[in-house]
C-alpha cells in the first residue's frame, strides 16, 4: 500500500515512498534551484513578519498549478496539492481531467483514501499506550498474540512498527486479489488479514533486515485490540481525530464515505498500461471514458495497514500535532524518529524508517513522510522535524504507480512532489519545461 524504488522486484502493494527518488537525486533538482523562479522583493509595510511577499507566493502557486496541470496532462484523473510553509495561508490546488469533472468537481478539501499513511497513525496509537505503561516496544508479539504470529517470541512490537520482523506481506497472497480489485465485498478484519500473512514462511530471522510488509500493521491492529479491547477505528477516533478536531479523518471499515470525497479511478482493461500484470487489469466499478470509478469499493482489506480516510488539511494538522509533541511525550516521539536503514546499498545517508514514518534528507531540507496507495488513490504526505511545515500530494489513481507502468506519469509526479517539498521549505520551485503534448482526455480514447 505504498511504493518504493529500491528494488526492481514486483512487490504488490508494497512499494515504498517513491518520493525518495523524486527528491534525493540532486542532479536536475539543483539546476532548478540555481535560478530562483520569482524575485523576492522586500516585504511591504504592514506585512505579517515572516510571511512570503504576495508576488512570491503568487508566482510559486502558479508554478505548482502548472506542474499539477502537467500531471493531469500526463494522464492523471486529477490531483490535490496542499503546501504550508508555516508563514501564512497554505497553498491549495485542485486540478482535474475534463472527463473526471463530469463525475465530481475535485476540491482541495475532499476526503481521500490515504493508504499506507495509515501506518503513521497506528504507530502513534501504539506509542501512546507505551507512554501509559500499557504496552512495551520490546514486548514479544507472542505476549499479546499467542500462537498467531510465526517467530512471535522473537518479534517485538518495535519490529512490527519499523518493518524488521521478517513477516510475509499479506497483500502478496492471491486471496487478497478479489478485494484489491473490488470484485469481492468480503469485510476484512485485522485478525483475518494477519492470518493470511502468518500462514507463509517468514522472509528472514527477526531483526536482521528491513522489508516493508503490511502484515506488520495487521498485527499492530490486532495488538491494539488485545491491549485496549477497542478497535483501531475507535482508538483513532478517540485518541487522534476528536482531540485534534480532524472532522474528516477515520479508519474506513466499509466502502462508505462520511463527507464530500474524491472519486478514485483505474483504467479499464482496454486502457490499462501494458506494465500492469494481467491479473490486475480488470477492476470493479462504474466504467466510462476508458476508466473505472472505484470509489465505492470496500477498502477494509487495507485495515490498520492502509484504510484511513482523511483530507490534506486534516493530515497537515495531524503532522503538526505529532511532530510538535502534542500527541506523544518526548521519549515516545524520539522512539518514533529512531530509524533503521531502508536502502541496504546506502545505509548511512539513505532513507530511514522509524516507527510508522520515513525520513530522508533532500536538497531542500530533511523530510519526515509516508506515502500510500490503495486501489484508485495515491497519497504522499510530508513534514519537517517540527511539524510547522507540511505538504501533501494526492492523485486519484494507483495501479500505474504501483507497477511502475507509466513513465510519463511518474516523471510528472516526481516534478510535482519535488516542487511541493521545496515550497514547503521556502526554497525556489525547480523550473518546469513546456506542458507535454498528451491531452487530459487521452484516456477516453
Secondary structure by P-SEA (a helix, b strand, c coil): ccccccccccccccccccccccccccaaaaaaaccccccccccccccccccccaaaaaaaaaaaaaaaaaaaaaccccbbbbbbccccbbbbbbbbcaaaaaacccccccccccccaaaaaaaaaaaaaaaaccccccccccccccccccccccccaaaaaacccccccccccccccccccccccccccaaaaaaaaaacccccccccbbbbbaaaaaaaaaaaaaaccccaaaaaaacccccccccccccccccccccbbbbbbbbccccccccccccccccccccccccccccccccccccccccccccaaaaaaaaaaaaacccccaaaaaaaacccccccccccccccccccbbbbbcccccccccccccccccbbbbbccccccbbbbbbcccccccccccaaaaaaaaaaaaaaaaaaacccccccccccccccccccc
